[in-house]
Amino acid sequence: MLESPARSVAEPSTAVAHRPVRTDAGAAPARPRALRTSRMTRRETLVVSASILASVLLGALIGERHGFFDLSVYYGAVNYWTHTPGVSIYDFITPQSTYGFTYPPFAAIVMLPFALMEWHVAIVVTCVAIVAATLAVLFWFVAPLARRHGWNLWYAMGIAVAIAIAFDPLRETFLFGQVNMYLVAMVGFDLLVLTARNSRFSGVGIGLATAIKLTPGVFIVYLLVTKRWRAALTASAAAAGATLVGAAFAPDASRVFFTDALWNTDRVGQTAFISNQSLNGAVSRLNYLDPSTTLWIVSVVLVLAIWAVRVRRAVQAGDERTGFALTGVVTCLISPITWIHHLVWVMPALMLLVGHAFDASPKRRRMVWGITAFSFVVLASRLAWAYDNRWYHGFLLWFMSNAYVWICLLLLVTVPVPAAIRAGQRADQPRTLDLDRALANLLASQRLAGLVRRLGLSDQLERVQLSMLWRREPVAAVSFTEREIVRPPQ
């Protein structure tokens, strides 16, 4: 498992942003790089445009047109429910299929505006919403990386968008009109914005996402495992409250969902189908006539044990992005059904690996880039479909049919987790020697500052330079002036 310096995980905090930084002991002090949001140069514009065009053409060449099938299920079910008296939304079956509405009643309430829209308007609204959710998730991971490296934000986002378009699960989400990207954005906003600000509303997004679709409930477990009791309670209360709203608004539908539809797996498809790239899918394809429930449970427990250890270490280091990414990966692994378009939950893990590849030392960079490129290419390639209806002809074909499962396992154990940090130090602050902390505390003392002024030593102490070491690699020297000294967190 890879270890990562916490200083490379997130953008610099305001607690250290005022310190002049230099990367060479002989160079002049310089301010930390600010996030560049200026207009792109002509060359940058051409690169972004060409990259996006290439990704769109790739999608047109290898992508599968789904006619917004999942959206048609939502749209048809909501219209059937609202325009046909005395029926349950779970009675609806999409014509020429066995698929019906599979989400909790609260999700049906959220989708009620579809009853007021024409079909083509619903498509446009859904596409715009998926794009907006995708851009939000990309921004939360790209902006800190752009800040660290002094890149133009719009250029970095443009390249990230081009890469995302080539990502098959995201393309499938878009062409199916699926809801998963909304849920990723809701959970991401909760963890990366509300939790980062220690908001009292932290957990609400996770709870509402769980009420819409049960899968994000894994993030409530994540909050419990990482001992964020208040956020876990808030998330649980939000999920329960939204579920009760659904029950109050549609009591019959709620009864049908929790007593029948929830347990009827035929409504979502066969677990051995090639698109089910979860541990359960892999086990089902081993023996589709009589899949081993015991083997599935054991594999889930082992995966959860690895995940729990890694996310606890990440959160102890103050690294919410890694916790978010690892939980997204484990969600795909342990879910009974993980269709390929559900794998948008692994996007944060891939983006984290890209960031670590840029931040890694030359010795580690090649390995991180290799894992990142291999994982992305496999997930973007539609490789699993090459083994549809062939996976039962031998072990090798079975193994290849579960390619995305193995990639998720690879990401679970290779996404770098920051090393432990001192109590009170944030993950986005650079590590320093204990001398740094001792000196900062000393110079922050008002009595000492007064003594220094009385003795006329201000000029000598105006600039104190400390050379810091990160393991065995030299890190930027930090310059302090008397006016810039702040008392570090206790």
Stockholm file with secondary structure:
# STOCKHOLM 1.0

chainA/1-490         MLESPARSVAEPSTAVAHRPVRTDAGAAPARPRALRTSRMTRRETLVVSASILASVLLGALIGERHGFFDLSVYYGAVNYWTHTPGVSIYDFITPQSTYGFTYPPFAAIVMLPFALMEWHVAIVVTCVAIVAATLAVLFWFVAPLARRHGWNLWYAMGIAVAIAIAFDPLRETFLFGQVNMYLVAMVGFDLLVLTARNSRFSGVGIGLATAIKLTPGVFIVYLLVTKRWRAALTASAAAAGATLVGAAFAPDASRVFFTDALWNTDRVGQTAFISNQSLNGAVSRLNYLDPSTTLWIVSVVLVLAIWAVRVRRAVQAGDERTGFALTGVVTCLISPITWIHHLVWVMPALMLLVGHAFDASPKRRRMVWGITAFSFVVLASRLAWAYDNRWYHGFLLWFMSNAYVWICLLLLVTVPVPAAIRAGQRADQPRTLDLDRALANLLASQRLAGLVRRLGLSDQLERVQLSMLWRREPVAAVSFTEREIVRPPQ
#=GR chainA/1-490 SS CCEECGGGTSCCCTTTTTSCEESSTTSCCBCCCCCBCSCCCHHHHHHHHHHHHHHHHHHHHHCCCCTTHHHHHHHHHHHHHHHSTTCCGGGCBCTTSSCBCCSCHHHHHHTGGGGGSCHHHHHHHHHHHHHHHHHHHHHHHHHHHHHHHTCBHHHHHHHHHHHHHTCHHHHHHHHHTCSHHHHHHHHHHIIIIITTTTCTTTTHHHHHHHHHCSGGGHHHHHHHHTTCHHHHHHHHHHHHHHHHHHHHHCHHHHHHHHHTGGGCGGGTCCTTSTTCCSHHHHHHHHSTTSCCHHHHHHHHHHHHHHHHHHHHHHHHTTCHHHHHHHHHHHHHHHSSCCCGGGGGGGHHHHHHHHHHHHHSCHHHHHHHHHHHHHHHHHHHTTGGGGGTTTTTSCHHHHHHHTHHHHHHHHHHHHSCEECCCCTTCCTTSCCCCHHHHHHHHHHHCHHHHHHHHHTTCHHHHSCEEEEEEETTEEEEEEEECGGGCCCCCC
#=GC SS_cons         CCEECGGGTSCCCTTTTTSCEESSTTSCCBCCCCCBCSCCCHHHHHHHHHHHHHHHHHHHHHCCCCTTHHHHHHHHHHHHHHHSTTCCGGGCBCTTSSCBCCSCHHHHHHTGGGGGSCHHHHHHHHHHHHHHHHHHHHHHHHHHHHHHHTCBHHHHHHHHHHHHHTCHHHHHHHHHTCSHHHHHHHHHHIIIIITTTTCTTTTHHHHHHHHHCSGGGHHHHHHHHTTCHHHHHHHHHHHHHHHHHHHHHCHHHHHHHHHTGGGCGGGTCCTTSTTCCSHHHHHHHHSTTSCCHHHHHHHHHHHHHHHHHHHHHHHHTTCHHHHHHHHHHHHHHHSSCCCGGGGGGGHHHHHHHHHHHHHSCHHHHHHHHHHHHHHHHHHHTTGGGGGTTTTTSCHHHHHHHTHHHHHHHHHHHHSCEECCCCTTCCTTSCCCCHHHHHHHHHHHCHHHHHHHHHTTCHHHHSCEEEEEEETTEEEEEEEECGGGCCCCCC
//
